[in-house]
Structures are given as C-alpha cells and as structure tokens.
Amino acid sequence: MTLSTPLLAAAPLVAGLVGPALIGATPAQQPADRPSVTSVERAATRAEVVEHVAARTPADQRRVLGYWTPQRMAGALPIDLLGIVMKDGGLLSGLSSKSGVGTAPEVAGGAAKIVTPELPGKAAVPGLGGAPLVHGLTGGAAGKHGLTGGAVPLHQSARPQATTSGSRWVTGGLVSKTTGRVFLTVGGVDFVCSAGTVKSANRDVVVTAGHCVKDGAGEWADNWTFVPGYQEGGGQPYGAYTARRMFVAGPWSRSGDDSYDVGMVALNTSRGKHVADVVGTQEIAFNGSRGGQAYGFGYPADPPYDGERLFYCAGRLRNDPYGQTRDQGLGCDMTAGSSGGPWLTRFDAATGKGIVTSVSSFKYSDDQGTMYGPYFGDSARALFTTAQNS
C-alpha cells in the first residue's frame, strides 16, 4: 500500500492543448508515458473490477435516506479522519501510526470524539526520502497537516481564476449541480466526501475517490448517499440519491494502491428520476495526454473550510515528484471533505462544463499545497464501463 492522503483538486486544459480521448472516440496517439502492457496478467489486474451491492430494495433506500437526519449530516467527519477510527486492517489504520496519529477517538452511536495526540516531526516513509504521504487530507482535527484556523484564505471572486489554490465557486453553471457532497458510514462512524455525475448509459453514475467507497483492503462504506448541488445548511435542491452498486479497482481493494484510488457508484433513482435527468452530467475520458490545465471541485470540510460551500482549485498538472504513483498533482489548499471531487479539463467557466479526467485523492505530508489525483487509464475505464451497464 502506498501511504497517502485522500484529497481533491484539478484544472482546465488551455486552448490548443491536446485533451483526453472521450468515450467512443479513437485517440490519434497514446501518450508516450502511458505504461505498456507486458503481459495479459498485468492487463487483467489493471482492469479488475470489485463490486459491492448497496441499497437495492425500496426498504434499503428508505433506511439509508432516513438515517441521514440533519444532525447526522452536520456531524459527519471529513474522510481524512478515517485512519484514527478504523480497526486494524483498514487502509488508514496502519498509516495513523506512521504519521504519528495513533490515538483513536471515542466512538459512540456513529459519532466520534477526536482525541488529538502529541505529534512528532514528519514521519519518514521508506522509499520517499522522508516525505510521507498522508491519506485523507488530514486537517485541523488530527493535525497531520498542521493546518490552523485562517491558514488558508477563503478567496471569493465573481470571475473564475485560471490559477487558484482554493476559491469559492460562485459562478454557477453545470458544475454547481453535477458536483455534490457524499455522506457515508464506515466502521460505525459518519463521514463526508465529494463526487460528481458523469455521462453514462444508465444515467446513474457518479465518480469519486476509491477511499470514499471502500477503505482499501478494509470494509465497504454503508449508508452511501450523494447530494448533488449541496447547499449551505444541508440544502438538497435536487434531492438525495442512495448508492445501488459500488465499484473499485482490484489493486485498490487489495492493497489501497493510490494509483487506483477511483470509485464509481451506480445510484438509485430519487422520486423516480435518474440523477442525470435532474442535474445533468459532465463528460468523462480516459487515457488522455498528461499535464495541461484542470479545475478541481469539492466541498472541503476541515478548517478553515466548513464543508458547506463548493470550492475549486485551478492550475497546471504535474507528475508525482516521488514517483510513488502515476497520479498528477495540482496546486491546491483544499482540505479533507473534498476527497473524490471531480477534476475537469477543457473546462468552460462560462457554462460550467468540462471533461472529468481525475478526482481528488491525496497529499504528501510535507507538501500541503499540492493535491494529487489518479490518472484515468484502462482501470478507470473498466470501472466506468461496468458501472454504466449495471
């Protein structure tokens, strides 16, 4: 398992750059740095899809929707705290000891009382030259990233910025409806993430981070619910959609491999309507060129953010400098809760439309200003294909 921090972020492709290949299109040329398939076994591993059946029956759906009272939604924790509430064997339970967060909170009735331990200096992770990854955007509550109130300015501009490490999105457009908050339960504790709708055959698919669906080699999430266009104070202008089926890649399910930190979820309808028919969708693409510009959206919930508003980061993408993953990084100060938020390339700020090519995944503990997202290759394509046909 690669030690890391699930997060969020991205940015749009500038005019003239070659963008990713859309579903159904034939790319003229594969990117030079795309790894070649050396055997049928390796290809099968990358394309392996692991599935979990969620709330399929009407009774299950009613139970999940009834679970998320306003109080539970308000009290849900950013997913980065997963590591200090999990039992042994989960994705983040081992990480907590390496990053110095070894004291678990008191858990009762789905709520957690965080006990912040004394933190030593940066933990060294073998192979990283003293630059460990922190999974889940750890912020103020656990202190892994050392963020304090007011450390990240909450910018707001009526005109979208081509480069920003974290600004409130106030322009509206399609992205303000297709992006939403995710509420889920893992190990009896309630958490929040972000996700976005994508164009699919069944009109039900949302994409998020794998750690917002399954705790790596640990357990699957329960009570999984997507609220598109979430509004301050728990507003659900377009309804709430429960998960019907969840999908992650084999390498993520077996070992929490950050290069495969992608989750696809097929939703149930809400009041008889598919999510795509209510809020619309973004395009999704795979095996595109690396680099370029992107916008990353999400609902950061750790201080100084509060999870109540949609924020974005924008800038040029760059490769993982440690070579530990195939992910790309984006300058971004957003905190936990933004995990799973969509990265849009070829983004049109006027309409809010773009192409989803990654999601917010993790940050390195000694670089709080860069968010990393997995490259959408053959594995992500296999997840999407399975999800849209479910």
N, C-alpha and C positions, 0 to 999 in steps of 0.2 A: 504494500500500500504506500502510495506517495503521501507524505504528511502535508496537509494543506488546509486552506480556509475557504469554505464555500462563500461566494460573494455574488457580484454582479458588475456589469459595465459593457460599453461598446461605443461605436461611432460610424458616420456615414461615408460611403465611398465618394470621393470627389469626382467631378466631371472629367471624363477622359480615361479613368482607370478601368481596367477590366474587372467586371464584377463576377460573382459566383454564378454557376450554372443553375437555372431554375429547373424545377421538376418537369420532366418531359422534354427538356431541351438537350441537345447533344453538344457538349463542350468542344470547342475547337481544339483545345490543347490542355492537357492536365498540367497542373503546377509542377515545377521542377522538383520541389521539395516534398512532394507527396510520396510517402514511403511505398516502395514496390512490394507486391505480394510475392513472397519467396516460396510459399507452399500453400496447398489447399487448406491445410490445417490452420495456418495463421489467418487466412481469409475467413474461414468459418468462425474462428474465435472473435474476430472483429465484428462479424455480422450477427453473432449470437444474441438473441433477444430473450430476456427473462420476464415473465408476466406474473401479475398478481390481480386476482379478481377482487373488486372492491364492493361498492354498494349497488348491486344489480337489481334487487327486488324493490318494489314500491315501499315496502316496510323498512328496508335498509335505508333507503333515501330519506324517508321521514325521520328515522332515528338520527341520521347524521345532521340533517338540517335543524332538527330540534336541539341537538347537542350544542350548536353554536349560538348560545344566548349572547346578548350584548356584553354581559360581564365576562364571559369566557373569551370572546373576541378581543376585548380590551386588555385582558390579562395574558394573552398568548405571548410567548417569548420569541425573540429573533432566533433563527435556527442555529446560529453560531454557538449557542449555549448547550447544544445537544450533547457535546462531549462530556460535560460535567454532570449530566443527569442520566447517562446511559450506563447500563450494566456492562460487565466485561464482554468483549467480543464485537462490540459495535464499532463503526468507523472511527468515531471520535474518542472512545474511551481510552484507547492507547495513546492517542495524541495528547490528551489532557496532561498526562504525567510528563511527557516530553516538553511541553510548553510551560510547565510549572503550575498548571491549574489542576490540582489533584484533589481538591476538597469538593465533594458533591453537595448539592443543595438539599434541603429537606423537601421531600415531595409528598404532597397530600391532596387527594381529590383533583388531580390534574393541574395543580398549581405548584410552583417551585419557589422556595425561598433561597435566594442565592447567597452562598457564603463565600466571600472573596478571600482567597488565601494570600499569604505573603508570596510575592513573585520574585524569583531570582532574575538575573540578567537573561539575555537572549539564550535560548537553548540551541545547542549545536545539533544538527541532524546529519548523520553520516552521508557523505557524498555531496553536501550542499555548501561546504566551506563555511559553516557557521551561520548560514542563512536559512532558518527553518521555515516551512510552510505552516500556516495556521488555517485550519479548516473552519469555515462558517463565519467569516467576518467577525471576529471577536471584538467587541467594543467595550463600552464603559462598565457593564456589569461584571464581567470576568477579568477585564483589564489586560487581556493578551496584547492588544494593540496599543494600549496606553492612551486611548482617546479620552479626552475630558470635555466637559461641557464647554462649548464655544470654540473648540479646537478646529472645527470645520465650519467656515462661514456658510450660511444658508442663502446662497445667491438667488435672486429672482429677477428675470428680465423678460419683458414682453416680446423681445426679439430673440429667437433661438441662437445660441452661440455655436460656432464651429469648433471651438475648443473650450471645454469647461470640465473641472474635476468634480462638479456636483452643483447643479442648479435646479430650482423648481421648474417643472414643466407647466406653463400657464397658457400655451398657445392653442391647446385643444387638438382637434383633428382626430384621425382614426386611431392613432396610438393611445390616446387618452381613454378609449373604450376597449381596445383589444388587450391592453395591459391591465393586470389586476393583482390583488392580493390572494395568497393561498393560506388557508388555515388548516392545520393538521395536528394529529396527536401521535407521539412516539413514546413508547415506554410509560404511558400514563400521563405525559406532560404535553401541554398545548404549545404549538409553535406557529410562526408565520414565515412565509416566503413570498416570492413574486413569480409570475408566469405570464404568458401571452398566447393568444389564439393564433393559429396558422391555418392557411387554406388546406382543406382536406376533403377526401371523398365523402366521409360520413358527416362532415360539418360539425364535428365534436372534439377535435384535437387541440390541446394546449401543450406548449413546450415549456419545460422548466429545468432546474438542475436535478441530477440524479439524487443528490443528498436531500432534496426536498420531497422525495418519493420513497426512498429506501436508504436506511442507514448503512451503506456499503454492504459489508458481509453480515450486517445485523438485520434487524426486523424492518418490515414494511410499515409505512405510515397508515394510520387509521383516521376516520372522520375527515378525509381529504375533501376540501371544498374550495372552489375558485369563485372569487367575487370580481368580475370584470368592471373596470371603471370605478373601483372603490373610492368612496368619498369620505371626507373627514367626519369623524363621529360614528363610523360604522355604516355609512350610507351604501345602499345596494341598488343603484339606479337601474341596473339591468338584470337584477336577480342574483341568485347564488346557484352554482352548479356542482353537484357532487361527482366524485370520480366513479366511473363504471369499471374501467380496467386501467392498470398502470403497467408501464414498460420501461425497463432499464437494460443496458448492455451487460453481457456476461462478465467482462473484466471489472465493471463497477460492482456488480452483485457479489462477485467472489472476493475481491480484494480492495474495493474502494479506489480503483485506479483513476486519478484525476483527469487523465486524457479522455476518459469516457464518462465524465460527470454530467450526463444528459438524461432527462426523463421525459417521456411522452405519456400523456394521460388522455384517455377517451372519456369524455364526460357524459353524464346522463342529461336528458333534456330538462328544462325548467319551465313549468307551466305549459308543457307540450311543445316547446320550441328549442331548436338546436342553438347553441351559443353563437355559431357563425351567422345564423339568420337574425340574431338580435343585435350583436355588436360589430359584425364584420370580422375580417381576418387580415393578417399580413401574409405575404408570400414567404416561402421557405426554400432554401437552396443548400446544395451540398457540393463538396469537392471544388470549391471556388479558389481563386487566387488568394494568397495570403497577403497581409498588410493592408494598406489603404485606410480609409476613414470609416468610422462607425459611431452610432449613438447607442448608449446602453441605458435602459429604463428600469425603474423598480421603485419599491417602497421601503427605503432604509428605515430601520426602527430603533437602532441603538443611538444613544446620544452622539451628537447634538440633534439628530433627527428623531421623529416620534412615530414614523410609520403611517401617518395619516394623510400624506400627500405624495403625489408622483414626482420623482426627481429623475434627472438624467445626467450622464457624463458624455462627453464628445471629444474625439481626438483620433490620432493615428494609432493603428495597431502595431505591436511589435512582438517578436518571438520571446519565449521564456528564456531569460538570460542564463539560467542554471541548467537548461537542457533536461530538466526532470520530467517535462510533459511536452506534448505537442500543442499546448494551449498558446493563445496570443494574449498579450497584455494591453490594457488601456488605462491611461491616467485617470484615476477615479478615487474620490474620498468617501463614496457612499459606504454605509456600514451594514451590519447584519440586518436581515429582513429583505434586502434587495437580492439575495440569492435567487437564482432562477429567472431573474428579469431578462427580457429579450434584448439581444444586440442586433441592431438594424443597420444594414449597409444600403447604399443607394437611397438614403433616406431623404424624403422631400418634407422639409419642415413646414411648408405651407399646407400640405394635405395630411401630414402625419402618417404617410405610407412609406414602407420600406421592405427590405428582404431580411428575414431572420437567418443569421448565419452562426450564431452562438448564443450563450446565456452566461450570466454572471456565476462564477464558480468559486474562486478562492483568492487569497492574498498571501504573499510571503510575510512572515512576522517582522522582518526588518525593512519592509518596503510597504508602508501603509497606503502609499499614494498610487499603487498600481493594482488594478483588478485583472484577473485572468479568466478566460473563457475557453472551453474546449473547441477544437476545430471540428466542424461538421463534415465528416467524411463518410465512408461506407457504413460504419457502425450506426451513426445517427440516421442515415438514410434507411437502414433496415428497421430501426425503431419506428420511424415515421411511417414507413410502408405498412408495417404490422398494425400500428395504431389506427391509421386511417381506414383500414379494412376490417377493423374489429366491430 
